[in-house]
Amino acid sequence: MIEVILQFMRRDVTRGVAGTILLKVGSGVLAFALFSLAARTMSPDGFGIFATWLSVAQIAAVVGLVGQESLLVRFLNEYQVGNRPDLTKGVLLSSLKITSAAMLIVIAGIAGVASTRGNGWLLVIAVSAYTAVNAGVMLGSQVARSLVRILMGEGNREFFWRAIVVLFLLAVLLGHRQLDPAELFAVMTIALSVGLAAQVISTARVLPDFRNTPARFESARWRSSALHFWLASILEAANQYFDVILVYWMLDPATAGIYFAASRLANIFAMLSAALYTFGARRLPSLYFSKNQKEFERTLKLMAEVTALCVIAGLAAIWLGGDYLLNLFGPHFTEQHSVLIVLAIGTAIQAAGGPSAAILQLTGHERIYVPVVAANVTLRLVGFLVLIPWLGLLGAAISATVSLTLATIALNVLCRRRSGVDPSVLVLLRWPASRRGNYAVRSADSCD
């Protein structure tokens, strides 16, 4: 058994997936520490306001990126495999120009909405600055992940800046001072700016010398893909963050803060999904475009093995230790253990579904992905409107889990039909059959 485990860990894909998951878990632990410390250094209403505006800022950053972060993942890999520096330069220049203009519009919209709700100008400025810098880090992480390495991209996006903020919050907690949401947003913005600077410097060092390379643009092709990526990104962000805004609107700030805490804890499985997407976005496109079918299949199988182990361990941790984890946010949070369990079931099912969304988007099938995510968000919204007045927070959790489960099933069915690939943990049950030829990877052109 020990030898089998050692051989499993020696595999390059296993090490890559495990390393990416460890990075995500580490950033998730820091996020958990950040939010739990924030809850203890703020009033219940203050933490609810912070959680709501953080959700707004995350959605606004995605809107301002106009799908360029996903577009870069898609085309940088293709142009690298095809050795096209002219197109690489063109897509980078195009994305920077589009996102800069769009972010100015989004920030103006945030300021307008915040002012109409009577929020203080310090909070408006802090949220706007955080939104802009966060969008820059999101875009920069995609470029750094493709051209440098995963640690430079995801480490600066999710890990290092959170460590800085956690140290600040520890100092505030030990100083017995109550924190204002605007102050925390300001500190988060400064920490993110450090990560953005590191991404820009590291990427500039590895980029080829473009000074004598004329930029070539495939604008029509980029616009078509970017539109679908943008819609998908907005819907994904709404799927992840709009819940808190709805709870804030339908109930009260303190309850929104409690739901935010429970949903962040349940995101232990969303972290796994994000880690799989990060690793898949780094490895799968190049295998797909180089038509390395054997390695493509092998990578998916090993990703499924790691996923199955993590889902089992995560569910056990939530079931047995959920009360203790919620108590770190404050004693009144422990009353919602049932909400946490229901949310965790939904995110566990999503993680077990594997990187179906990544495969559909990165292999040219992004058009069919958008309707599924849109249906998921719509179903969740309807569920909230029906179940929250009846069951409160538990109703919100049930709605989120049901919609997420149905979306996961739909995406896996579409992924198998369009790409010929089953990315879920179920592939482990029928892998021998797939090796006999049932696992042909179909081209994007033949499937759309």
DOKEVEX-129121 format. One line per field, with one value per residue (C-alpha): x, y, z; residue in three letters; chain; residue number from 1. Coordinates in steps of 0.001 Angstrom, whole numbers. Layout:
// DOKEVEX-129121
east <- c(X; ...) $
north <- c(Y; ...) $
up <- c(Z; ...) $
r <- c(ALA; ...) $
c <- c(A; ...) $
k <- c(NUM; ...) $
***
This chain:
// DOKEVEX-129121
east <- c(0; 2825; 4528; 1274; 861; 4480; 4057; 852; 2634; 5580; 3395; 3959; 249; -419; 2277; 974; -2641; -1619; 605; -2181; -4681; -2262; -1935; -5716; -6125; -3511; -5231; -8562; -7217; -6009; -9386; -11088; -8749; -9355; -13134; -13281; -10968; -12977; -16174; -14580; -13184; -16460; -19992; -22489; -23992; -20533; -19418; -22646; -22060; -18476; -19555; -22241; -19959; -17225; -19706; -20660; -16979; -16230; -19119; -18164; -14552; -15758; -18068; -15193; -12904; -15325; -14297; -10683; -9231; -10731; -9978; -6274; -6217; -7839; -5636; -2270; -2028; -3068; -601; 2233; 1727; 1516; 4558; 2690; 4312; 2505; -887; 333; 1260; -2036; -4250; -2343; -2643; -6314; -7186; -5394; -7146; -10618; -10361; -8982; -11938; -14509; -13192; -13585; -17266; -17770; -16128; -18327; -21354; -20284; -19818; -23239; -25055; -23256; -24009; -27733; -27852; -26316; -22993; -20087; -17662; -14735; -16457; -17295; -13679; -12340; -14718; -14016; -10248; -10489; -12603; -10097; -7000; -8723; -9658; -6038; -4826; -7444; -6294; -2611; -2896; -4138; -1175; 1334; -114; 194; 3573; 5384; 4020; 965; 2529; 3174; -344; -2483; -104; -345; -4034; -5157; -2359; 288; -1948; -4283; -1347; -662; -4299; -4488; -1465; -3166; -6394; -4499; -2946; -6390; -7843; -4995; -5362; -9078; -10131; -13318; -12722; -14697; -15492; -13833; -10585; -10478; -11146; -8285; -5838; -6950; -6401; -2855; -1984; -3427; -1410; 1793; 720; -228; 3196; 4884; 2783; 3590; 7337; 7547; 5482; 7522; 10698; 9498; 7709; 9637; 10960; 7935; 9533; 10299; 7228; 4208; 983; -1621; -5257; -7996; -10584; -13677; -12627; -11695; -14946; -17027; -15176; -14934; -18691; -19389; -16568; -17886; -21433; -20174; -17899; -20673; -23035; -20370; -19665; -23379; -23677; -20973; -21621; -25178; -26544; -25146; -26586; -30036; -29909; -28897; -31797; -34422; -33356; -30763; -27006; -26218; -27926; -26105; -22853; -23805; -24715; -21465; -19470; -21281; -20906; -17172; -16713; -18658; -16332; -13721; -15029; -15215; -11500; -10980; -12929; -10899; -7651; -8715; -9643; -6303; -4326; -6514; -6238; -2476; -2122; -5184; -5294; -1765; -2498; -5751; -4322; -1281; -3714; -1954; -4995; -3229; -1777; -5058; -6912; -4220; -4326; -8103; -7963; -5365; -7288; -10368; -8421; -7236; -10740; -12403; -10016; -10483; -14293; -14504; -12110; -13824; -17325; -16076; -14407; -17558; -19816; -17649; -16031; -18543; -19601; -16017; -15274; -18375; -17537; -14338; -16537; -18468; -20793; -23975; -22666; -22804; -26596; -26363; -24501; -27343; -27026; -23317; -23909; -26494; -24207; -21265; -23229; -23860; -20253; -19019; -21193; -19826; -16243; -16957; -18205; -14637; -13447; -16263; -16708; -13000; -12964; -16018; -14620; -11010; -11805; -14072; -17497; -18058; -21337; -23218; -21774; -23507; -27153; -26419; -24931; -27770; -30330; -28444; -28519; -32199; -33217; -31285; -32929; -36412; -35570; -34428; -37604; -39755; -37819; -36245; -39602; -40537; -37307; -34973; -31250; -31877; -34128; -31326; -28923; -31370; -31933; -28179; -27494; -30311; -29399; -25705; -26408; -28583; -26014; -23210; -25159; -26026; -22423; -21109; -23649; -22761; -19047; -19326; -21438; -19462; -15866; -16159; -14681; -16078; -14177; -16101; -15002; -17340; -14676; -12764; -15508; -15249; -11649; -10758; -13532; -12355; -8872; -10333; -11274; -14463; -12619; -11926; -11411; -13484; -12447; -14271; -15170; -16885; -18910; -20240) $
north <- c(0; 2412; 1693; 2326; 5683; 6619; 5772; 7803; 10821; 10512; 11112; 14530; 15241; 14126; 16441; 19272; 18834; 18307; 21392; 23498; 22160; 22913; 26466; 26782; 25224; 27565; 30578; 29212; 28944; 32531; 33627; 31838; 33556; 36917; 36660; 35185; 37901; 40545; 39224; 39481; 42982; 44405; 44732; 42178; 44833; 46094; 42623; 42157; 45451; 44441; 41021; 42568; 45201; 42613; 40551; 43627; 44409; 40850; 40887; 44380; 43307; 40446; 42778; 45219; 42516; 41909; 38252; 39102; 36992; 33802; 34884; 35195; 31663; 30402; 32177; 32529; 28748; 28381; 31010; 29594; 26123; 27647; 29907; 33119; 36052; 38552; 37281; 36980; 40662; 41565; 39749; 41219; 44794; 44312; 42921; 45707; 48395; 46896; 46208; 49669; 51376; 49003; 49323; 53112; 52653; 50022; 52133; 55069; 52786; 51577; 55141; 56105; 53186; 53623; 57327; 56763; 54351; 56928; 55169; 57266; 58580; 56780; 53420; 54334; 55214; 52135; 49740; 51364; 51128; 47521; 46646; 48143; 46571; 43227; 43204; 43960; 41039; 38718; 39624; 39550; 36145; 34595; 35984; 35071; 31572; 30933; 32575; 32280; 29663; 28891; 30169; 33609; 33832; 32279; 32970; 36716; 36525; 34552; 33804; 36429; 39493; 37683; 36919; 40659; 41437; 38641; 40081; 43494; 42034; 40169; 43457; 45094; 42200; 42240; 45999; 45557; 48054; 47844; 48026; 49929; 48240; 51099; 50561; 46883; 47544; 50066; 47569; 44851; 47212; 48054; 44371; 43472; 46272; 44598; 41335; 43134; 44778; 41377; 39902; 42736; 42551; 38747; 38690; 41477; 39463; 36336; 37961; 37874; 41117; 42450; 45716; 44476; 42242; 43795; 43081; 41113; 41175; 38598; 41021; 39305; 35960; 37490; 39440; 36332; 34313; 37205; 37744; 34157; 34184; 37459; 36244; 33025; 34927; 37285; 34391; 32479; 35527; 36037; 32354; 32739; 36202; 37278; 35067; 37361; 40442; 38816; 37747; 41297; 42665; 40142; 39868; 42118; 42881; 40642; 37635; 38344; 38183; 34794; 33403; 34763; 32957; 29646; 29882; 30640; 27552; 25433; 26746; 24248; 22250; 25286; 25710; 22195; 23052; 26239; 24301; 21809; 24667; 26371; 23205; 22275; 25755; 25463; 21924; 20806; 23460; 22720; 18966; 19566; 21844; 19590; 16618; 14619; 12488; 9889; 12454; 14381; 11274; 10410; 13897; 13784; 10395; 11504; 14715; 12584; 10439; 13473; 14970; 11857; 11764; 15464; 15348; 12475; 14165; 17535; 16229; 14462; 17654; 19751; 17157; 16646; 20035; 22496; 23845; 24570; 26300; 28487; 29398; 31050; 33754; 34209; 32211; 33236; 31715; 28139; 28131; 27690; 24354; 22816; 25618; 24889; 21164; 21778; 24247; 21854; 19052; 21266; 22408; 18823; 17630; 20438; 19464; 15785; 16872; 17833; 20603; 20172; 23943; 24439; 21731; 23153; 26689; 25908; 23537; 25914; 24958; 28056; 28861; 25971; 26733; 30098; 28834; 26263; 28850; 31261; 28586; 27866; 31511; 31885; 28735; 29883; 33321; 31801; 29434; 32304; 34262; 31222; 29527; 32367; 33752; 30185; 28674; 31637; 30913; 27173; 27900; 29885; 26981; 24435; 26596; 27025; 23284; 22150; 24617; 23751; 20010; 20334; 22582; 20119; 17234; 19271; 20393; 16855; 15522; 18309; 17770; 14069; 14715; 17643; 16772; 13019; 13409; 12558; 14785; 13660; 11169; 8646; 8125; 6101; 3464; 2973; 3861; 419; 825; 4317; 2998; 757; 3757; 5261; 8405; 10101; 13819; 15542; 18760; 21993; 22374; 19004; 19566; 23066) $
up <- c(0; 883; -2438; -4319; -2548; -3282; -6965; -7031; -5551; -7951; -10967; -12474; -12838; -9264; -7969; -10102; -8981; -5354; -5413; -6910; -4374; -1527; -2829; -2964; 469; 1899; 353; 1596; 5126; 4903; 3541; 6412; 8880; 7202; 7351; 10863; 12200; 10360; 11966; 15406; 14829; 13468; 14736; 13317; 11047; 10073; 9017; 7055; 5240; 4504; 3193; 981; -537; -1023; -3025; -5062; -5702; -6852; -9330; -10525; -11140; -13327; -15236; -15810; -17187; -20085; -20332; -21148; -18330; -19782; -23336; -22491; -21071; -24262; -26816; -25091; -24948; -28574; -29800; -27726; -29192; -32678; -32112; -33025; -31155; -33382; -32252; -28663; -28688; -30315; -27826; -24868; -26177; -27036; -23610; -21730; -23766; -23380; -19644; -18851; -20518; -19059; -15498; -15569; -16443; -13731; -11033; -11959; -11636; -8182; -7003; -8319; -6691; -3372; -3196; -3797; -840; 1475; 2079; 3295; 719; 2366; 1851; -1758; -2548; -761; -2555; -5934; -5464; -4330; -7371; -9802; -8248; -7802; -11492; -12392; -10273; -11795; -15301; -14393; -12759; -15992; -17933; -15211; -14865; -18604; -19181; -15827; -13422; -11309; -8075; -9533; -10919; -8200; -5314; -5821; -6588; -3547; -1085; -360; -77; 2311; 4595; 4856; 5680; 8264; 10082; 10102; 11497; 14201; 15277; 15365; 17379; 19893; 20174; 21071; 18414; 16342; 12610; 10009; 6629; 4715; 6626; 5777; 2095; 2078; 3611; 1185; -1746; -620; -169; -3572; -5185; -4006; -5646; -8874; -9049; -8614; -11421; -13816; -13151; -13453; -16646; -18255; -17656; -19471; -22385; -25663; -27065; -28922; -30001; -33506; -33706; -35407; -33529; -35380; -34341; -34778; -33453; -34812; -33362; -30019; -29745; -30359; -27724; -25244; -25290; -24269; -21725; -20297; -19904; -18324; -15920; -14845; -14235; -12309; -10140; -9561; -8710; -6067; -4620; -5442; -2661; 22; -1661; -1825; 1823; 2759; 738; 1927; 5583; 7273; 7325; 10317; 8699; 5443; 7389; 8867; 5435; 4019; 6714; 6128; 2356; 2653; 4817; 2345; -329; 793; -2161; -4397; -3636; -4948; -8106; -8506; -8042; -10707; -13045; -12383; -13073; -16034; -17548; -17310; -18727; -20689; -23479; -24683; -24678; -26518; -29222; -29717; -30049; -27330; -26573; -24440; -22030; -22021; -20816; -18283; -16811; -16367; -14658; -12145; -11473; -10733; -8270; -6302; -6396; -4967; -2005; -1258; -1460; 1035; 3465; 3130; 3810; 6940; 8153; 7644; 9293; 12367; 12816; 11381; 14791; 15799; 12496; 12707; 16293; 15082; 13543; 16788; 19072; 17241; 13988; 15370; 15213; 11434; 11294; 9285; 6734; 6431; 5872; 3136; 1356; 1645; -20; -3024; -3412; -2881; -5768; -7904; -7082; -7813; -11224; -12128; -14465; -16993; -17254; -17941; -20611; -22374; -22372; -23163; -26014; -27913; -26532; -24430; -26188; -24608; -21178; -20779; -20895; -18183; -15832; -16617; -15761; -12532; -11451; -12415; -10537; -7475; -7572; -7807; -4975; -2789; -3408; -2555; 249; 2244; 3465; 4462; 5836; 6254; 5750; 5428; 2461; 824; 1368; -79; -3147; -3697; -3374; -5649; -8411; -8160; -8335; -11432; -13140; -12390; -13896; -16994; -17540; -17245; -19733; -22183; -21656; -22461; -25551; -26960; -26083; -25580; -22094; -18654; -16186; -13076; -10429; -12078; -14722; -12134; -12254; -16006; -16800; -18263; -20855; -21724; -22473; -25159; -27252; -25840; -24788; -28095; -27726; -30327; -31938; -31277; -34926; -35095; -31955; -32405) $
r <- c(MET; ILE; GLU; VAL; ILE; LEU; GLN; PHE; MET; ARG; ARG; ASP; VAL; THR; ARG; GLY; VAL; ALA; GLY; THR; ILE; LEU; LEU; LYS; VAL; GLY; SER; GLY; VAL; LEU; ALA; PHE; ALA; LEU; PHE; SER; LEU; ALA; ALA; ARG; THR; MET; SER; PRO; ASP; GLY; PHE; GLY; ILE; PHE; ALA; THR; TRP; LEU; SER; VAL; ALA; GLN; ILE; ALA; ALA; VAL; VAL; GLY; LEU; VAL; GLY; GLN; GLU; SER; LEU; LEU; VAL; ARG; PHE; LEU; ASN; GLU; TYR; GLN; VAL; GLY; ASN; ARG; PRO; ASP; LEU; THR; LYS; GLY; VAL; LEU; LEU; SER; SER; LEU; LYS; ILE; THR; SER; ALA; ALA; MET; LEU; ILE; VAL; ILE; ALA; GLY; ILE; ALA; GLY; VAL; ALA; SER; THR; ARG; GLY; ASN; GLY; TRP; LEU; LEU; VAL; ILE; ALA; VAL; SER; ALA; TYR; THR; ALA; VAL; ASN; ALA; GLY; VAL; MET; LEU; GLY; SER; GLN; VAL; ALA; ARG; SER; LEU; VAL; ARG; ILE; LEU; MET; GLY; GLU; GLY; ASN; ARG; GLU; PHE; PHE; TRP; ARG; ALA; ILE; VAL; VAL; LEU; PHE; LEU; LEU; ALA; VAL; LEU; LEU; GLY; HIS; ARG; GLN; LEU; ASP; PRO; ALA; GLU; LEU; PHE; ALA; VAL; MET; THR; ILE; ALA; LEU; SER; VAL; GLY; LEU; ALA; ALA; GLN; VAL; ILE; SER; THR; ALA; ARG; VAL; LEU; PRO; ASP; PHE; ARG; ASN; THR; PRO; ALA; ARG; PHE; GLU; SER; ALA; ARG; TRP; ARG; SER; SER; ALA; LEU; HIS; PHE; TRP; LEU; ALA; SER; ILE; LEU; GLU; ALA; ALA; ASN; GLN; TYR; PHE; ASP; VAL; ILE; LEU; VAL; TYR; TRP; MET; LEU; ASP; PRO; ALA; THR; ALA; GLY; ILE; TYR; PHE; ALA; ALA; SER; ARG; LEU; ALA; ASN; ILE; PHE; ALA; MET; LEU; SER; ALA; ALA; LEU; TYR; THR; PHE; GLY; ALA; ARG; ARG; LEU; PRO; SER; LEU; TYR; PHE; SER; LYS; ASN; GLN; LYS; GLU; PHE; GLU; ARG; THR; LEU; LYS; LEU; MET; ALA; GLU; VAL; THR; ALA; LEU; CYS; VAL; ILE; ALA; GLY; LEU; ALA; ALA; ILE; TRP; LEU; GLY; GLY; ASP; TYR; LEU; LEU; ASN; LEU; PHE; GLY; PRO; HIS; PHE; THR; GLU; GLN; HIS; SER; VAL; LEU; ILE; VAL; LEU; ALA; ILE; GLY; THR; ALA; ILE; GLN; ALA; ALA; GLY; GLY; PRO; SER; ALA; ALA; ILE; LEU; GLN; LEU; THR; GLY; HIS; GLU; ARG; ILE; TYR; VAL; PRO; VAL; VAL; ALA; ALA; ASN; VAL; THR; LEU; ARG; LEU; VAL; GLY; PHE; LEU; VAL; LEU; ILE; PRO; TRP; LEU; GLY; LEU; LEU; GLY; ALA; ALA; ILE; SER; ALA; THR; VAL; SER; LEU; THR; LEU; ALA; THR; ILE; ALA; LEU; ASN; VAL; LEU; CYS; ARG; ARG; ARG; SER; GLY; VAL; ASP; PRO; SER; VAL; LEU; VAL; LEU; LEU; ARG; TRP; PRO; ALA; SER; ARG; ARG; GLY; ASN; TYR; ALA; VAL; ARG; SER; ALA; ASP; SER; CYS; ASP) $
c <- c(A; A; A; A; A; A; A; A; A; A; A; A; A; A; A; A; A; A; A; A; A; A; A; A; A; A; A; A; A; A; A; A; A; A; A; A; A; A; A; A; A; A; A; A; A; A; A; A; A; A; A; A; A; A; A; A; A; A; A; A; A; A; A; A; A; A; A; A; A; A; A; A; A; A; A; A; A; A; A; A; A; A; A; A; A; A; A; A; A; A; A; A; A; A; A; A; A; A; A; A; A; A; A; A; A; A; A; A; A; A; A; A; A; A; A; A; A; A; A; A; A; A; A; A; A; A; A; A; A; A; A; A; A; A; A; A; A; A; A; A; A; A; A; A; A; A; A; A; A; A; A; A; A; A; A; A; A; A; A; A; A; A; A; A; A; A; A; A; A; A; A; A; A; A; A; A; A; A; A; A; A; A; A; A; A; A; A; A; A; A; A; A; A; A; A; A; A; A; A; A; A; A; A; A; A; A; A; A; A; A; A; A; A; A; A; A; A; A; A; A; A; A; A; A; A; A; A; A; A; A; A; A; A; A; A; A; A; A; A; A; A; A; A; A; A; A; A; A; A; A; A; A; A; A; A; A; A; A; A; A; A; A; A; A; A; A; A; A; A; A; A; A; A; A; A; A; A; A; A; A; A; A; A; A; A; A; A; A; A; A; A; A; A; A; A; A; A; A; A; A; A; A; A; A; A; A; A; A; A; A; A; A; A; A; A; A; A; A; A; A; A; A; A; A; A; A; A; A; A; A; A; A; A; A; A; A; A; A; A; A; A; A; A; A; A; A; A; A; A; A; A; A; A; A; A; A; A; A; A; A; A; A; A; A; A; A; A; A; A; A; A; A; A; A; A; A; A; A; A; A; A; A; A; A; A; A; A; A; A; A; A; A; A; A; A; A; A; A; A; A; A; A; A; A; A; A; A; A; A; A; A; A; A; A; A; A; A; A; A; A; A; A; A; A; A; A; A; A; A; A; A; A; A; A; A; A; A; A; A; A; A; A; A; A; A; A; A; A) $
k <- c(1; 2; 3; 4; 5; 6; 7; 8; 9; 10; 11; 12; 13; 14; 15; 16; 17; 18; 19; 20; 21; 22; 23; 24; 25; 26; 27; 28; 29; 30; 31; 32; 33; 34; 35; 36; 37; 38; 39; 40; 41; 42; 43; 44; 45; 46; 47; 48; 49; 50; 51; 52; 53; 54; 55; 56; 57; 58; 59; 60; 61; 62; 63; 64; 65; 66; 67; 68; 69; 70; 71; 72; 73; 74; 75; 76; 77; 78; 79; 80; 81; 82; 83; 84; 85; 86; 87; 88; 89; 90; 91; 92; 93; 94; 95; 96; 97; 98; 99; 100; 101; 102; 103; 104; 105; 106; 107; 108; 109; 110; 111; 112; 113; 114; 115; 116; 117; 118; 119; 120; 121; 122; 123; 124; 125; 126; 127; 128; 129; 130; 131; 132; 133; 134; 135; 136; 137; 138; 139; 140; 141; 142; 143; 144; 145; 146; 147; 148; 149; 150; 151; 152; 153; 154; 155; 156; 157; 158; 159; 160; 161; 162; 163; 164; 165; 166; 167; 168; 169; 170; 171; 172; 173; 174; 175; 176; 177; 178; 179; 180; 181; 182; 183; 184; 185; 186; 187; 188; 189; 190; 191; 192; 193; 194; 195; 196; 197; 198; 199; 200; 201; 202; 203; 204; 205; 206; 207; 208; 209; 210; 211; 212; 213; 214; 215; 216; 217; 218; 219; 220; 221; 222; 223; 224; 225; 226; 227; 228; 229; 230; 231; 232; 233; 234; 235; 236; 237; 238; 239; 240; 241; 242; 243; 244; 245; 246; 247; 248; 249; 250; 251; 252; 253; 254; 255; 256; 257; 258; 259; 260; 261; 262; 263; 264; 265; 266; 267; 268; 269; 270; 271; 272; 273; 274; 275; 276; 277; 278; 279; 280; 281; 282; 283; 284; 285; 286; 287; 288; 289; 290; 291; 292; 293; 294; 295; 296; 297; 298; 299; 300; 301; 302; 303; 304; 305; 306; 307; 308; 309; 310; 311; 312; 313; 314; 315; 316; 317; 318; 319; 320; 321; 322; 323; 324; 325; 326; 327; 328; 329; 330; 331; 332; 333; 334; 335; 336; 337; 338; 339; 340; 341; 342; 343; 344; 345; 346; 347; 348; 349; 350; 351; 352; 353; 354; 355; 356; 357; 358; 359; 360; 361; 362; 363; 364; 365; 366; 367; 368; 369; 370; 371; 372; 373; 374; 375; 376; 377; 378; 379; 380; 381; 382; 383; 384; 385; 386; 387; 388; 389; 390; 391; 392; 393; 394; 395; 396; 397; 398; 399; 400; 401; 402; 403; 404; 405; 406; 407; 408; 409; 410; 411; 412; 413; 414; 415; 416; 417; 418; 419; 420; 421; 422; 423; 424; 425; 426; 427; 428; 429; 430; 431; 432; 433; 434; 435; 436; 437; 438; 439; 440; 441; 442; 443; 444; 445; 446; 447; 448) $
***
